[in-house]
Amino acid sequence: MAYHKSAKKRIRQTERRTTVNRARISRVRTFVKKVELAIAGGDKAAAQEALRVAQPELMRGVTKGVIHRNTAARKMSRLSARINAM
């Protein structure tokens, strides 16, 4: 258990940031899953629309620091390639 005042504050900050970051990661995953479901459904127009909505969410995850920029770029590239192959 933390003893110093600054260590206790750091624990509080970490808990707060952890919950916020988990929510952000979950939100990104949800949008990516919507694109994947549209691809699996075979509806190209719906998949393109879902990807258009998911892209800003992925980039927001990058700017907030919950995912790496190359990871976001890779996900977008692979999803768009799958949509184009439909």
C-alpha contacts under 8 A as a table, 3 or more apart, distances in Angstrom:
res1	aa1	res2	aa2	distance
2	A	5	K	7.99
2	A	7	A	5.70
2	A	8	K	5.67
3	Y	7	A	6.83
3	Y	8	K	6.98
4	H	7	A	5.20
4	H	8	K	6.36
5	K	8	K	5.19
5	K	9	K	6.28
6	S	9	K	5.04
6	S	10	R	6.14
7	A	10	R	4.97
7	A	11	I	6.30
8	K	11	I	5.14
8	K	12	R	6.43
9	K	12	R	5.11
9	K	13	Q	6.23
10	R	13	Q	5.07
10	R	14	T	6.06
11	I	14	T	5.12
11	I	15	E	6.24
12	R	15	E	5.28
12	R	16	R	6.32
13	Q	16	R	5.17
13	Q	17	R	6.10
14	T	17	R	5.15
14	T	18	T	5.92
15	E	18	T	5.12
15	E	19	T	6.41
16	R	19	T	5.47
16	R	20	V	6.41
17	R	20	V	5.09
17	R	21	N	5.95
18	T	21	N	5.18
18	T	22	R	6.03
19	T	22	R	5.17
19	T	23	A	6.30
20	V	23	A	5.20
20	V	24	R	6.32
21	N	24	R	4.94
21	N	25	I	6.14
21	N	66	V	6.32
22	R	25	I	5.15
22	R	26	S	6.04
23	A	26	S	5.05
23	A	27	R	6.11
24	R	27	R	5.08
24	R	28	V	6.35
24	R	61	G	6.69
24	R	66	V	7.22
25	I	28	V	5.17
25	I	29	R	6.23
25	I	61	G	7.08
25	I	66	V	6.43
25	I	67	I	7.75
26	S	29	R	5.09
26	S	30	T	6.14
27	R	30	T	5.11
27	R	31	F	6.46
27	R	57	E	7.76
28	V	31	F	5.34
28	V	32	V	6.32
28	V	54	A	7.52
28	V	57	E	5.92
28	V	58	L	5.89
28	V	61	G	6.90
29	R	32	V	5.10
29	R	33	K	6.00
30	T	33	K	5.04
30	T	34	K	6.30
31	F	34	K	5.12
31	F	35	V	6.60
31	F	50	A	7.48
31	F	53	V	7.63
31	F	54	A	5.22
31	F	57	E	7.37
32	V	35	V	5.21
32	V	36	E	6.36
32	V	51	L	7.65
32	V	54	A	6.27
33	K	36	E	4.97
33	K	37	L	6.08
34	K	37	L	5.14
34	K	38	A	6.24
34	K	50	A	6.45
35	V	38	A	5.13
35	V	39	I	6.25
35	V	47	A	5.41
35	V	48	Q	7.83
35	V	50	A	5.10
35	V	51	L	5.72
35	V	54	A	7.58
35	V	79	L	7.61
36	E	39	I	5.02
36	E	40	A	6.10
36	E	47	A	7.60
36	E	79	L	7.64
37	L	40	A	4.97
37	L	41	G	6.04
38	A	41	G	4.97
38	A	42	G	6.42
38	A	43	D	5.92
38	A	44	K	7.40
38	A	46	A	5.98
38	A	47	A	4.74
38	A	50	A	7.46
39	I	42	G	5.18
39	I	43	D	6.33
39	I	44	K	6.76
39	I	47	A	5.57
39	I	82	R	7.53
39	I	83	I	6.61
39	I	86	M	7.98
40	A	43	D	7.94
42	G	86	M	7.36
43	D	46	A	5.44
43	D	47	A	6.15
44	K	47	A	5.00
44	K	48	Q	6.11
44	K	83	I	6.44
44	K	86	M	6.68
45	A	48	Q	5.17
45	A	49	E	6.24
46	A	49	E	5.09
46	A	50	A	6.05
47	A	50	A	5.03
47	A	51	L	6.10
47	A	83	I	6.71
48	Q	51	L	5.09
48	Q	52	R	6.13
48	Q	80	S	7.92
48	Q	83	I	6.94
49	E	52	R	5.01
49	E	53	V	6.35
50	A	53	V	5.16
50	A	54	A	6.05
51	L	54	A	4.84
51	L	55	Q	6.05
51	L	76	M	7.83
51	L	79	L	7.58
51	L	80	S	7.51
52	R	55	Q	5.63
52	R	56	P	7.71
53	V	56	P	6.47
53	V	57	E	7.21
54	A	57	E	5.13
54	A	58	L	6.24
55	Q	58	L	5.18
55	Q	59	M	6.29
55	Q	76	M	6.96
56	P	59	M	5.00
56	P	60	R	5.98
57	E	60	R	5.01
57	E	61	G	6.30
58	L	61	G	5.07
58	L	62	V	6.48
58	L	72	A	5.85
59	M	62	V	4.95
59	M	63	T	6.32
59	M	69	R	7.64
59	M	72	A	6.93
60	R	63	T	5.12
60	R	64	K	6.09
61	G	64	K	5.18
61	G	65	G	6.13
61	G	66	V	5.40
61	G	67	I	5.75
62	V	65	G	5.08
62	V	66	V	6.14
62	V	67	I	5.18
62	V	68	H	5.78
62	V	69	R	5.46
62	V	72	A	7.16
63	T	66	V	7.93
65	G	68	H	6.96
67	I	71	T	6.70
67	I	72	A	6.96
68	H	71	T	5.23
68	H	72	A	6.50
69	R	72	A	5.16
69	R	73	A	6.16
70	N	73	A	4.97
70	N	74	R	5.98
71	T	74	R	5.07
71	T	75	K	6.17
72	A	75	K	5.15
72	A	76	M	6.19
73	A	76	M	5.22
73	A	77	S	6.01
74	R	77	S	5.07
74	R	78	R	6.08
75	K	78	R	5.27
75	K	79	L	6.08
76	M	79	L	5.19
76	M	80	S	6.02
77	S	80	S	5.27
77	S	81	A	6.08
78	R	81	A	5.05
78	R	82	R	6.19
79	L	82	R	5.11
79	L	83	I	6.23
80	S	83	I	4.98
80	S	84	N	6.07
81	A	84	N	5.10
81	A	85	A	6.15
82	R	85	A	5.12
82	R	86	M	6.60
83	I	86	M	5.37
